[in-house]
Structures are given as structure tokens and as C-alpha cells.
Amino acid sequence: MESVRIDRWLVAARIFKSRVLATEACTGGAVKVNGETVKPSRALRVGEEVSGLAPRGRIVLFVLALAEKRLSAPLARALYEDRSPPPTEEPEFAVRVRGAGRPTKTERRAISRFRGY
């Protein structure tokens, strides 16, 4: 196998849970190969660098092998070398002081924006 579609490889390497999610990430501009934004149909080759945003956070991967089908976790880790930066220690949710009462309208809107609604 000389090349494989980037969306298929992302699923085979277990970066995304489904091909639909991988395709949406590529279409939305969240995946880059060698610093260029790519479409889901772009052919990926061994030796290229894949970077972007995945559900687990920011990723930077060096491609060591290719696969089209989803593999077991140990085999999937053999497809790439992980060069991702360490995760940030930011809280995933806003912290309210205990006993502060119900949130105000402004605070509710800020919470909704934070959650992405």
C-alpha cells in the first residue's frame, strides 16, 4: 500500500471514533498534513506529519505505517509516532463558589457560551 485517504487513516489509527467524525474534521480545517489544510480525500504517505485538533486535544503525529481499516489499540499506536505537546492543565468546566446561589442571567449566558451552545 503506497497511500491511503487521510480520513481512513485517522480512523485506523484511532484518532477519531468514526470516519464521519474524521471527514468533518478534515472538511472543517482541523486537520493539516505538513502544515497544509487538507480535504478528506487527500492521499497520505509514510513520512508525512499530521497535525490538528482531535477529541483528545491538539495532536502532532509522524506517519510510520498505513492502514485503511480500524485496528486494535496496540497495532494502531504502531502507525504513528506521537509528537503532540503535553496537555494543558486547564479545568474543563467553570467553577462556582459553593453557596453562591443560582447563576444570574449574565452568568447563565457565559456558561452557555463556554459549553458551546
N, C-alpha and C positions, 0 to 999 in steps of 0.2 A: 504494500500500500504506500503510495507516494504522497498523497494528500487526502484530506478529509474536510468536510464542511465544519466551520468553526462552531456552529450551534450543536452539531452532533458530538463534537469532541468535548465541549463543555459539559454535556450530559454524561458522556462516557467517563470523564474524569471526576464526576460527582461534584462539580462546582454549582450546578443548578439541578433541581429535582426533576424537571421535565424539559422536553425540547421546546415547548411553548414558552416557558419562562426564559430559556436561553435565547430564543428568537426575539422575544420582546426586549430583552436587554441589549441585543445587538442592534435592533431597529431603533431603540431609544438613544443610542450613542453611548451606552455604558461600558461597551467592550472595545478595546483597542488592541491591534496587533502591530508590534514595532512602532508604537506611537501614533498610528493612524486609526481613525474610527472605521469600523468595518460593517458590512452587511452580513446577515446570517449565512449567505451562500458562499462567502469567501473561503477559498481553499487554504487550509492551514498545513504547514510543513514542519518537519522536525528542525529544531534550532531557532525557531521564532519565539518572541516574547509576547505573552498575552497579559494585558493589564485591564483593570476596570473595577466596577462595583458589583459585588455578588451579595447574596443574602447574608453571608458571614462577615462582610465588610470589604475593605479595599484589598485587592489581590494583585500580585505580580508573579507570573508563572513562566518558567522557561520550559518549552516543549521538548521532552525526551523521546516520546513514542506517540504513535497514533492509534486510535480505536474509534469505531463507529457505534458500537453497542455499549450500553451501561455495564460496567464491570463491578466486581466486588471491591470493597474499600481498599484492601492491600494492593490489588492489581491497579486500581485507579491512581493510587499515590505514586506508582512507578511510571505513570505517563508524564509527569512533570516534576520540576524542581521548584519548590516554593521559595520565592524571594520577596514575599509580602512583608510590609512593615509591621511591627508589633501593634496589636490592637490598642486603641486609646482607652483610658480608664474613665470615660465619661458615664454618668448614670444614664440608664435607658429611659427613665421616667422622671418627671418633675417631683420634687419632694415638698410636701406641705407640712407646716408645723402642726403637730398634733394638738387638737383642741382649738384650731383657728376658725372653726365653723365652716359653713358652706361657702364655696367659692363665689365671688361676685361675678357679675356679667362679664366684666373685662377679663377676669381670671379664667372664666369658662372658655371665652374666645381664644385666649392664649393657649389653653390646654388643647383645644380643638386644632389649632394651627400646629402645635407641637406634634400631635398624633397624626397629622396629615389629612384631617377631614376637610 
